[in-house]
């Protein structure tokens, strides 16, 4: 069963910039922990760590 989750940038708020968000899917049965991925933040113009939010 696929679940849609939102990933939010962890570094943008520290620098006072707008956060970037991405939508992705995960399998609830096999992946129980929160997802962390490196994604591109266009406001910071670099790849940053994005963590799953509720």
PDB file of N, CA, C and O in Angstrom:
ATOM      1  N   UNK A   1       0.843  -1.182   0.000  1.00  0.00           N
ATOM      2  CA  UNK A   1       0.000   0.000   0.000  1.00  0.00           C
ATOM      3  C   UNK A   1       0.886   1.243   0.000  1.00  0.00           C
ATOM      4  O   UNK A   1       1.686   1.441   0.915  1.00  0.00           O
ATOM      5  N   UNK A   2       0.744   2.067  -1.015  1.00  0.00           N
ATOM      6  CA  UNK A   2       1.556   3.270  -1.152  1.00  0.00           C
ATOM      7  C   UNK A   2       0.912   4.437  -0.411  1.00  0.00           C
ATOM      8  O   UNK A   2      -0.305   4.622  -0.432  1.00  0.00           O
ATOM      9  N   UNK A   3       1.766   5.215   0.240  1.00  0.00           N
ATOM     10  CA  UNK A   3       1.309   6.392   0.975  1.00  0.00           C
ATOM     11  C   UNK A   3       2.070   7.605   0.448  1.00  0.00           C
ATOM     12  O   UNK A   3       3.285   7.535   0.264  1.00  0.00           O
ATOM     13  N   UNK A   4       1.380   8.707   0.204  1.00  0.00           N
ATOM     14  CA  UNK A   4       2.025   9.933  -0.240  1.00  0.00           C
ATOM     15  C   UNK A   4       2.530  10.692   0.973  1.00  0.00           C
ATOM     16  O   UNK A   4       1.783  10.929   1.922  1.00  0.00           O
ATOM     17  N   UNK A   5       3.811  11.076   0.940  1.00  0.00           N
ATOM     18  CA  UNK A   5       4.416  11.826   2.038  1.00  0.00           C
ATOM     19  C   UNK A   5       5.042  13.108   1.490  1.00  0.00           C
ATOM     20  O   UNK A   5       5.364  13.198   0.305  1.00  0.00           O
ATOM     21  N   UNK A   6       5.208  14.086   2.360  1.00  0.00           N
ATOM     22  CA  UNK A   6       5.809  15.366   2.005  1.00  0.00           C
ATOM     23  C   UNK A   6       7.198  15.457   2.610  1.00  0.00           C
ATOM     24  O   UNK A   6       7.388  15.173   3.793  1.00  0.00           O
ATOM     25  N   UNK A   7       8.178  15.857   1.789  1.00  0.00           N
ATOM     26  CA  UNK A   7       9.539  16.077   2.254  1.00  0.00           C
ATOM     27  C   UNK A   7       9.786  17.579   2.302  1.00  0.00           C
ATOM     28  O   UNK A   7       9.461  18.297   1.357  1.00  0.00           O
ATOM     29  N   UNK A   8      10.364  18.054   3.409  1.00  0.00           N
ATOM     30  CA  UNK A   8      10.616  19.487   3.579  1.00  0.00           C
ATOM     31  C   UNK A   8      12.091  19.721   3.865  1.00  0.00           C
ATOM     32  O   UNK A   8      12.728  18.933   4.563  1.00  0.00           O
ATOM     33  N   UNK A   9      12.626  20.804   3.325  1.00  0.00           N
ATOM     34  CA  UNK A   9      14.039  21.153   3.508  1.00  0.00           C
ATOM     35  C   UNK A   9      14.323  21.473   4.971  1.00  0.00           C
ATOM     36  O   UNK A   9      13.520  22.125   5.640  1.00  0.00           O
ATOM     37  N   UNK A  10      15.476  21.009   5.465  1.00  0.00           N
ATOM     38  CA  UNK A  10      15.838  21.228   6.856  1.00  0.00           C
ATOM     39  C   UNK A  10      16.748  22.443   7.043  1.00  0.00           C
ATOM     40  O   UNK A  10      16.875  22.945   8.159  1.00  0.00           O
ATOM     41  N   UNK A  11      17.377  22.919   5.979  1.00  0.00           N
ATOM     42  CA  UNK A  11      18.369  23.991   6.110  1.00  0.00           C
ATOM     43  C   UNK A  11      17.845  25.385   5.797  1.00  0.00           C
ATOM     44  O   UNK A  11      18.447  26.373   6.217  1.00  0.00           O
ATOM     45  N   UNK A  12      16.737  25.489   5.068  1.00  0.00           N
ATOM     46  CA  UNK A  12      16.273  26.793   4.593  1.00  0.00           C
ATOM     47  C   UNK A  12      15.812  27.707   5.722  1.00  0.00           C
ATOM     48  O   UNK A  12      16.089  28.907   5.697  1.00  0.00           O
ATOM     49  N   UNK A  13      15.120  27.160   6.704  1.00  0.00           N
ATOM     50  CA  UNK A  13      14.617  28.015   7.803  1.00  0.00           C
ATOM     51  C   UNK A  13      15.752  28.598   8.622  1.00  0.00           C
ATOM     52  O   UNK A  13      15.648  29.722   9.113  1.00  0.00           O
ATOM     53  N   UNK A  14      16.833  27.849   8.776  1.00  0.00           N
ATOM     54  CA  UNK A  14      17.986  28.351   9.526  1.00  0.00           C
ATOM     55  C   UNK A  14      18.601  29.565   8.845  1.00  0.00           C
ATOM     56  O   UNK A  14      19.134  30.455   9.507  1.00  0.00           O
ATOM     57  N   UNK A  15      18.522  29.596   7.508  1.00  0.00           N
ATOM     58  CA  UNK A  15      19.106  30.697   6.742  1.00  0.00           C
ATOM     59  C   UNK A  15      18.093  31.786   6.416  1.00  0.00           C
ATOM     60  O   UNK A  15      18.438  32.761   5.749  1.00  0.00           O
ATOM     61  N   UNK A  16      16.847  31.641   6.873  1.00  0.00           N
ATOM     62  CA  UNK A  16      15.832  32.664   6.650  1.00  0.00           C
ATOM     63  C   UNK A  16      15.274  32.695   5.246  1.00  0.00           C
ATOM     64  O   UNK A  16      14.777  33.732   4.806  1.00  0.00           O
ATOM     65  N   UNK A  17      15.341  31.586   4.529  1.00  0.00           N
ATOM     66  CA  UNK A  17      14.836  31.497   3.159  1.00  0.00           C
ATOM     67  C   UNK A  17      13.554  30.663   3.142  1.00  0.00           C
ATOM     68  O   UNK A  17      13.278  29.948   4.105  1.00  0.00           O
ATOM     69  N   UNK A  18      12.764  30.741   2.063  1.00  0.00           N
ATOM     70  CA  UNK A  18      11.567  29.888   1.966  1.00  0.00           C
ATOM     71  C   UNK A  18      11.956  28.414   1.853  1.00  0.00           C
ATOM     72  O   UNK A  18      12.963  28.082   1.227  1.00  0.00           O
ATOM     73  N   UNK A  19      11.166  27.542   2.451  1.00  0.00           N
ATOM     74  CA  UNK A  19      11.460  26.112   2.393  1.00  0.00           C
ATOM     75  C   UNK A  19      10.974  25.540   1.069  1.00  0.00           C
ATOM     76  O   UNK A  19      10.035  26.056   0.462  1.00  0.00           O
ATOM     77  N   UNK A  20      11.620  24.477   0.635  1.00  0.00           N
ATOM     78  CA  UNK A  20      11.144  23.758  -0.543  1.00  0.00           C
ATOM     79  C   UNK A  20      10.536  22.450  -0.074  1.00  0.00           C
ATOM     80  O   UNK A  20      10.999  21.846   0.894  1.00  0.00           O
ATOM     81  N   UNK A  21       9.494  22.019  -0.770  1.00  0.00           N
ATOM     82  CA  UNK A  21       8.807  20.783  -0.415  1.00  0.00           C
ATOM     83  C   UNK A  21       8.654  19.919  -1.651  1.00  0.00           C
ATOM     84  O   UNK A  21       8.458  20.418  -2.759  1.00  0.00           O
ATOM     85  N   UNK A  22       8.747  18.618  -1.441  1.00  0.00           N
ATOM     86  CA  UNK A  22       8.561  17.634  -2.497  1.00  0.00           C
ATOM     87  C   UNK A  22       7.571  16.590  -2.034  1.00  0.00           C
ATOM     88  O   UNK A  22       7.515  16.275  -0.846  1.00  0.00           O
ATOM     89  N   UNK A  23       6.784  16.045  -2.955  1.00  0.00           N
ATOM     90  CA  UNK A  23       5.884  14.937  -2.670  1.00  0.00           C
ATOM     91  C   UNK A  23       6.521  13.662  -3.208  1.00  0.00           C
ATOM     92  O   UNK A  23       7.079  13.655  -4.305  1.00  0.00           O
ATOM     93  N   UNK A  24       6.437  12.595  -2.442  1.00  0.00           N
ATOM     94  CA  UNK A  24       6.944  11.299  -2.859  1.00  0.00           C
ATOM     95  C   UNK A  24       6.064  10.222  -2.253  1.00  0.00           C
ATOM     96  O   UNK A  24       5.189  10.519  -1.439  1.00  0.00           O
ATOM     97  N   UNK A  25       6.283   8.991  -2.638  1.00  0.00           N
ATOM     98  CA  UNK A  25       5.494   7.877  -2.111  1.00  0.00           C
ATOM     99  C   UNK A  25       6.410   6.896  -1.408  1.00  0.00           C
ATOM    100  O   UNK A  25       7.595   6.785  -1.724  1.00  0.00           O
ATOM    101  N   UNK A  26       5.834   6.185  -0.443  1.00  0.00           N
ATOM    102  CA  UNK A  26       6.560   5.131   0.234  1.00  0.00           C
ATOM    103  C   UNK A  26       5.600   3.993   0.550  1.00  0.00           C
ATOM    104  O   UNK A  26       4.390   4.196   0.650  1.00  0.00           O
ATOM    105  N   UNK A  27       6.144   2.811   0.703  1.00  0.00           N
ATOM    106  CA  UNK A  27       5.352   1.642   1.045  1.00  0.00           C
ATOM    107  C   UNK A  27       5.275   1.566   2.568  1.00  0.00           C
ATOM    108  O   UNK A  27       6.298   1.389   3.230  1.00  0.00           O
ATOM    109  N   UNK A  28       4.080   1.698   3.124  1.00  0.00           N
ATOM    110  CA  UNK A  28       3.892   1.718   4.582  1.00  0.00           C
ATOM    111  C   UNK A  28       4.340   0.419   5.249  1.00  0.00           C
ATOM    112  O   UNK A  28       4.852   0.434   6.368  1.00  0.00           O
ATOM    113  N   UNK A  29       4.148  -0.696   4.562  1.00  0.00           N
ATOM    114  CA  UNK A  29       4.440  -1.990   5.177  1.00  0.00           C
ATOM    115  C   UNK A  29       5.931  -2.273   5.268  1.00  0.00           C
ATOM    116  O   UNK A  29       6.382  -2.872   6.245  1.00  0.00           O
ATOM    117  N   UNK A  30       6.701  -1.861   4.281  1.00  0.00           N
ATOM    118  CA  UNK A  30       8.126  -2.185   4.285  1.00  0.00           C
ATOM    119  C   UNK A  30       9.000  -1.064   4.847  1.00  0.00           C
ATOM    120  O   UNK A  30      10.070  -1.335   5.392  1.00  0.00           O
ATOM    121  N   UNK A  31       8.561   0.189   4.723  1.00  0.00           N
ATOM    122  CA  UNK A  31       9.344   1.334   5.210  1.00  0.00           C
ATOM    123  C   UNK A  31       8.557   1.979   6.344  1.00  0.00           C
ATOM    124  O   UNK A  31       7.598   2.713   6.103  1.00  0.00           O
ATOM    125  N   UNK A  32       8.963   1.705   7.580  1.00  0.00           N
ATOM    126  CA  UNK A  32       8.215   2.225   8.721  1.00  0.00           C
ATOM    127  C   UNK A  32       8.817   3.513   9.280  1.00  0.00           C
ATOM    128  O   UNK A  32       8.106   4.289   9.918  1.00  0.00           O
ATOM    129  N   UNK A  33      10.114   3.761   9.057  1.00  0.00           N
ATOM    130  CA  UNK A  33      10.734   4.973   9.587  1.00  0.00           C
ATOM    131  C   UNK A  33      10.527   6.132   8.615  1.00  0.00           C
ATOM    132  O   UNK A  33      10.111   5.931   7.474  1.00  0.00           O
ATOM    133  N   UNK A  34      10.819   7.335   9.076  1.00  0.00           N
ATOM    134  CA  UNK A  34      10.645   8.525   8.245  1.00  0.00           C
ATOM    135  C   UNK A  34      11.737   8.595   7.178  1.00  0.00           C
ATOM    136  O   UNK A  34      12.878   8.192   7.407  1.00  0.00           O
ATOM    137  N   UNK A  35      11.367   9.112   6.016  1.00  0.00           N
ATOM    138  CA  UNK A  35      12.271   9.183   4.863  1.00  0.00           C
ATOM    139  C   UNK A  35      13.126  10.444   4.956  1.00  0.00           C
ATOM    140  O   UNK A  35      12.644  11.502   5.358  1.00  0.00           O
ATOM    141  N   UNK A  36      14.400  10.321   4.579  1.00  0.00           N
ATOM    142  CA  UNK A  36      15.318  11.456   4.442  1.00  0.00           C
ATOM    143  C   UNK A  36      16.013  11.306   3.100  1.00  0.00           C
ATOM    144  O   UNK A  36      16.593  10.260   2.807  1.00  0.00           O
ATOM    145  N   UNK A  37      15.954  12.361   2.277  1.00  0.00           N
ATOM    146  CA  UNK A  37      16.593  12.327   0.966  1.00  0.00           C
ATOM    147  C   UNK A  37      17.271  13.655   0.702  1.00  0.00           C
ATOM    148  O   UNK A  37      16.856  14.687   1.229  1.00  0.00           O
ATOM    149  N   UNK A  38      18.320  13.630  -0.119  1.00  0.00           N
ATOM    150  CA  UNK A  38      18.942  14.859  -0.572  1.00  0.00           C
ATOM    151  C   UNK A  38      18.227  15.292  -1.839  1.00  0.00           C
ATOM    152  O   UNK A  38      18.208  14.563  -2.830  1.00  0.00           O
ATOM    153  N   UNK A  39      17.635  16.488  -1.803  1.00  0.00           N
ATOM    154  CA  UNK A  39      16.892  17.023  -2.939  1.00  0.00           C
ATOM    155  C   UNK A  39      17.365  18.454  -3.200  1.00  0.00           C
ATOM    156  O   UNK A  39      17.995  19.071  -2.342  1.00  0.00           O
ATOM    157  N   UNK A  40      17.058  18.972  -4.382  1.00  0.00           N
ATOM    158  CA  UNK A  40      17.473  20.317  -4.758  1.00  0.00           C
ATOM    159  C   UNK A  40      16.531  21.361  -4.174  1.00  0.00           C
ATOM    160  O   UNK A  40      15.311  21.237  -4.283  1.00  0.00           O
ATOM    161  N   UNK A  41      17.106  22.393  -3.553  1.00  0.00           N
ATOM    162  CA  UNK A  41      16.338  23.525  -3.047  1.00  0.00           C
ATOM    163  C   UNK A  41      16.628  24.715  -3.964  1.00  0.00           C
ATOM    164  O   UNK A  41      17.745  25.232  -3.958  1.00  0.00           O
ATOM    165  N   UNK A  42      15.642  25.159  -4.754  1.00  0.00           N
ATOM    166  CA  UNK A  42      15.898  26.251  -5.696  1.00  0.00           C
ATOM    167  C   UNK A  42      16.164  27.604  -5.026  1.00  0.00           C
ATOM    168  O   UNK A  42      16.797  28.470  -5.629  1.00  0.00           O
ATOM    169  N   UNK A  43      15.694  27.795  -3.799  1.00  0.00           N
ATOM    170  CA  UNK A  43      15.921  29.066  -3.104  1.00  0.00           C
ATOM    171  C   UNK A  43      17.370  29.173  -2.622  1.00  0.00           C
ATOM    172  O   UNK A  43      17.943  30.262  -2.618  1.00  0.00           O
ATOM    173  N   UNK A  44      17.960  28.052  -2.218  1.00  0.00           N
ATOM    174  CA  UNK A  44      19.353  28.040  -1.777  1.00  0.00           C
ATOM    175  C   UNK A  44      20.305  27.701  -2.916  1.00  0.00           C
ATOM    176  O   UNK A  44      21.517  27.872  -2.785  1.00  0.00           O
ATOM    177  N   UNK A  45      19.763  27.220  -4.035  1.00  0.00           N
ATOM    178  CA  UNK A  45      20.527  26.854  -5.235  1.00  0.00           C
ATOM    179  C   UNK A  45      21.551  25.769  -4.961  1.00  0.00           C
ATOM    180  O   UNK A  45      22.682  25.828  -5.445  1.00  0.00           O
ATOM    181  N   UNK A  46      21.135  24.760  -4.165  1.00  0.00           N
ATOM    182  CA  UNK A  46      22.003  23.613  -3.903  1.00  0.00           C
ATOM    183  C   UNK A  46      21.166  22.446  -3.379  1.00  0.00           C
ATOM    184  O   UNK A  46      19.995  22.612  -3.037  1.00  0.00           O
ATOM    185  N   UNK A  47      21.776  21.278  -3.320  1.00  0.00           N
ATOM    186  CA  UNK A  47      21.099  20.104  -2.780  1.00  0.00           C
ATOM    187  C   UNK A  47      21.199  20.137  -1.258  1.00  0.00           C
ATOM    188  O   UNK A  47      22.266  20.389  -0.698  1.00  0.00           O
ATOM    189  N   UNK A  48      20.069  19.880  -0.600  1.00  0.00           N
ATOM    190  CA  UNK A  48      20.004  19.879   0.866  1.00  0.00           C
ATOM    191  C   UNK A  48      19.243  18.653   1.339  1.00  0.00           C
ATOM    192  O   UNK A  48      18.581  17.975   0.553  1.00  0.00           O
ATOM    193  N   UNK A  49      19.343  18.378   2.619  1.00  0.00           N
ATOM    194  CA  UNK A  49      18.636  17.249   3.208  1.00  0.00           C
ATOM    195  C   UNK A  49      17.171  17.618   3.422  1.00  0.00           C
ATOM    196  O   UNK A  49      16.861  18.644   4.025  1.00  0.00           O
ATOM    197  N   UNK A  50      16.280  16.772   2.922  1.00  0.00           N
ATOM    198  CA  UNK A  50      14.838  16.950   3.091  1.00  0.00           C
ATOM    199  C   UNK A  50      14.322  15.800   3.929  1.00  0.00           C
ATOM    200  O   UNK A  50      14.626  14.639   3.653  1.00  0.00           O
ATOM    201  N   UNK A  51      13.538  16.118   4.959  1.00  0.00           N
ATOM    202  CA  UNK A  51      12.979  15.101   5.841  1.00  0.00           C
ATOM    203  C   UNK A  51      11.464  15.068   5.718  1.00  0.00           C
ATOM    204  O   UNK A  51      10.827  16.063   5.375  1.00  0.00           O
ATOM    205  N   UNK A  52      10.906  13.905   6.005  1.00  0.00           N
ATOM    206  CA  UNK A  52       9.460  13.723   5.948  1.00  0.00           C
ATOM    207  C   UNK A  52       8.786  14.496   7.077  1.00  0.00           C
ATOM    208  O   UNK A  52       9.254  14.484   8.216  1.00  0.00           O
ATOM    209  N   UNK A  53       7.675  15.173   6.750  1.00  0.00           N
ATOM    210  CA  UNK A  53       6.884  15.879   7.747  1.00  0.00           C
ATOM    211  C   UNK A  53       5.511  15.265   7.801  1.00  0.00           C
ATOM    212  O   UNK A  53       5.109  14.555   6.879  1.00  0.00           O
ATOM    213  N   UNK A  54       4.777  15.531   8.874  1.00  0.00           N
ATOM    214  CA  UNK A  54       3.414  15.002   9.009  1.00  0.00           C
ATOM    215  C   UNK A  54       2.464  15.847   8.198  1.00  0.00           C
ATOM    216  O   UNK A  54       1.264  15.575   8.172  1.00  0.00           O
TER     217      UNK A  54
END
